[in-house]
């Protein structure tokens, strides 16, 4: 089996176009020994080399592959023009997989042309919703970047606190803070410390991760996570009606 990825071009840290699900899926395929390539070089592996996880395909057309995977990041940045015009055609030889990694109620996976995809991997999935037939629930997953950054302490040696760090205040997180977390704070201390980019403290590898992930990589955060007895992991938006 040969797989082809359409990746959105890497941008600057504040508009990186970070495609986490693509990275995790590609890392899993690599572990399984399944060959894949991409429309461009994406996700540089180390700061000391020019090796990329997803390498630009130089010899073959995407239609020559068994499976074609498309990132919803093209739609997030409104750059569908970067995709081939006939990518979603009904008569094709390849299986088409669309990664819908956008949050919110109306995501790119609902667009008419996505009904021609064989499979839509829906990261934000709620069983109460009625989804199109080609949707399937999909996880975010842990990338090698995250796993290699975590060195958890034995539980007995960890601080008696709960780590609470969110980039976005989802309504579910706000509700949990007023209800569930008020009880948790009676047992565990709140740790909501945040980090800033530090050119001096960051290694070259950490800086690369920080840039490629859209400013999501902070080494000190992973240290705190591994030294805390708990962390808050609520997410999502409260809806008054279902789709």
C-alpha positions in Angstrom: 0.0 0.0 0.0 1.2 3.5 -0.9 -0.2 6.6 0.7 0.0 10.2 -0.4 -0.5 13.2 1.9 -1.6 16.7 1.0 0.0 18.9 3.6 -0.6 22.6 4.1 2.7 24.6 3.8 4.6 25.3 7.0 4.1 28.9 8.0 5.7 31.2 10.7 5.1 30.4 14.4 2.0 32.6 14.6 0.4 31.0 11.5 2.2 27.7 11.4 -0.7 25.6 10.0 0.2 22.9 12.4 -1.2 19.6 11.3 -1.0 17.4 14.4 -3.2 14.6 13.2 -1.2 14.3 10.0 2.0 14.1 12.0 0.7 11.4 14.3 -0.8 9.4 11.5 2.4 9.5 9.5 4.5 8.5 12.5 2.2 5.5 13.0 2.4 4.5 9.4 6.2 4.7 9.6 6.2 2.4 12.7 4.1 -0.1 10.6 6.5 0.1 7.7 3.9 1.5 5.3 5.3 3.8 2.6 4.0 7.4 2.2 5.0 10.7 0.7 3.6 14.2 0.4 3.0 17.1 -1.9 5.8 18.9 0.0 8.4 18.4 2.8 6.6 18.7 6.1 7.6 18.3 9.7 11.3 18.5 10.1 12.5 15.8 12.4 15.6 17.3 14.0 17.2 20.7 14.0 20.5 19.1 13.0 19.4 17.6 9.7 17.2 18.3 6.7 15.2 15.1 7.2 11.4 15.4 7.1 8.8 13.0 8.4 6.7 13.6 5.2 8.9 13.9 2.1 7.9 15.6 -1.1 7.1 13.1 -3.9 9.3 13.7 -6.9 8.5 10.9 -9.2 4.8 10.0 -9.0 1.5 11.7 -9.4 -0.9 11.6 -6.4 -3.4 9.6 -8.6 -0.8 6.8 -8.7 -1.2 6.1 -5.0 -3.7 3.7 -3.2 -4.8 6.3 -0.6 -4.7 10.1 -0.6 -5.0 11.9 2.7 -6.0 15.6 2.9 -5.7 18.0 5.8 -8.5 20.4 6.7 -5.9 23.1 7.3 -6.3 24.1 3.6 -9.9 25.1 4.5 -8.9 26.7 7.8 -6.7 29.2 6.0 -9.1 29.3 3.0 -6.5 28.0 0.6 -8.5 25.3 -1.1 -6.9 26.6 -4.3 -3.7 24.8 -3.4 -5.5 21.5 -3.8 -6.0 19.9 -7.3 -9.3 20.9 -8.8 -10.4 17.3 -9.5 -9.2 15.8 -6.2 -12.7 15.0 -5.0 -14.0 13.6 -8.3 -16.3 10.6 -7.9 -14.5 8.4 -10.5 -11.0 7.8 -9.2 -8.6 4.9 -8.5 -7.5 6.0 -5.0 -9.3 6.0 -1.7 -9.7 9.5 -0.3 -9.4 10.3 3.4 -10.1 13.8 4.8 -8.8 14.8 8.2 -11.3 17.2 9.8 -9.3 18.6 12.7 -11.3 21.8 13.0 -13.4 22.5 16.1 -16.7 24.2 16.2 -20.1 23.2 14.9 -19.8 23.7 11.1 -16.4 22.3 10.1 -14.8 21.7 6.7 -16.0 18.1 6.8 -19.5 19.2 6.1 -18.7 20.8 2.8 -20.4 19.3 -0.2 -17.2 18.1 -1.9 -16.2 16.2 1.2 -19.2 13.8 0.7 -17.1 12.3 -2.1 -14.4 11.3 0.4 -14.3 7.7 1.3 -13.6 8.5 5.0 -13.7 11.6 7.1 -11.6 11.4 10.3 -13.5 13.6 12.7 -11.3 14.7 15.7 -14.1 16.7 17.5 -16.8 14.1 17.6 -20.0 13.9 19.7 -22.2 10.8 19.7 -25.3 13.0 20.2 -24.8 14.6 16.8 -26.1 13.2 13.5 -23.1 13.2 11.2 -22.8 12.5 7.4 -22.3 8.8 6.5 -18.6 9.0 5.8 -17.6 10.5 9.3 -15.8 8.4 11.8 -14.6 9.5 15.3 -10.8 10.1 15.4 -8.3 10.8 18.2 -5.7 13.5 18.5 -3.0 11.1 19.6 0.4 11.5 21.1 3.2 12.4 18.7 6.9 11.5 19.2 7.5 15.2 20.1 5.2 14.9 23.1 6.2 11.4 24.2 9.9 12.3 24.1 9.3 15.5 26.1 7.6 13.7 28.9 9.6 12.2 31.8 6.9 11.6 34.5 8.0 11.2 38.1 6.8 8.3 40.2 3.3 9.2 41.5 4.4 9.4 45.1 7.1 11.9 44.2 4.9 14.3 42.4 3.6 17.6 43.6 0.2 17.6 45.2 -1.3 19.9 42.6 -3.5 19.9 39.5 -2.2 21.4 36.3 -4.8 23.7 34.6 -3.5 25.2 31.3 -5.8 26.1 28.4 -5.2 28.1 25.3 -8.9 28.7 24.6 -11.7 29.1 27.1 -14.3 26.6 25.8 -17.7 26.8 27.5 -17.3 23.2 28.9 -14.0 24.3 30.5 -15.6 27.3 32.1 -18.4 25.2 33.4 -16.0 22.6 34.8 -14.1 25.3 36.5 -17.2 26.5 38.4 -18.3 23.0 39.3 -15.9 20.0 39.2 -12.7 21.9 39.8 -14.0 23.7 42.9 -14.2 20.3 44.5 -10.8 19.2 43.1 -9.1 22.3 44.6 -10.1 21.2 48.1 -7.7 18.3 47.7 -5.1 19.5 45.1 -3.4 22.9 44.7 -4.1 24.8 41.5 -1.1 25.2 39.2 -1.9 27.5 36.3 1.6 28.6 35.6 2.2 29.6 31.9 5.3 29.8 29.8 6.8 32.2 27.3 9.3 31.5 24.6 12.8 31.9 25.8 15.5 31.9 23.2 18.2 31.2 25.8 16.6 28.4 27.6 15.2 26.6 24.6 17.4 24.1 22.9 17.6 24.2 19.1 15.4 21.1 18.9 12.8 22.7 21.3 12.8 25.9 19.2 12.2 23.9 16.1 9.2 22.1 17.8 7.9 25.5 19.0 8.0 27.0 15.5 6.5 24.0 13.7 3.8 23.4 16.2 2.5 27.0 16.2 3.9 27.9 19.6 2.5 24.8 21.3 5.8 23.3 22.6 7.1 24.4 26.0 9.7 22.1 27.7 8.9 23.5 31.2 5.2 22.6 30.7 6.0 19.0 30.1 8.2 19.0 33.3 5.3 20.4 35.3 2.9 17.8 33.8 5.2 15.0 34.8 5.6 16.4 38.3 1.9 16.9 39.0 -0.6 14.4 40.4 -3.4 15.5 38.1 -4.2 17.8 35.2 -7.5 19.2 33.8 -8.5 18.0 30.4 -11.9 19.3 29.7 -12.9 20.6 26.3 -15.7 21.4 24.0 -18.7 23.7 23.7 -22.1 23.5 25.2 -24.9 23.3 22.6 -28.5 24.1 23.1 -29.5 22.1 20.1 -28.1 19.3 18.0 -27.2 19.1 14.4 
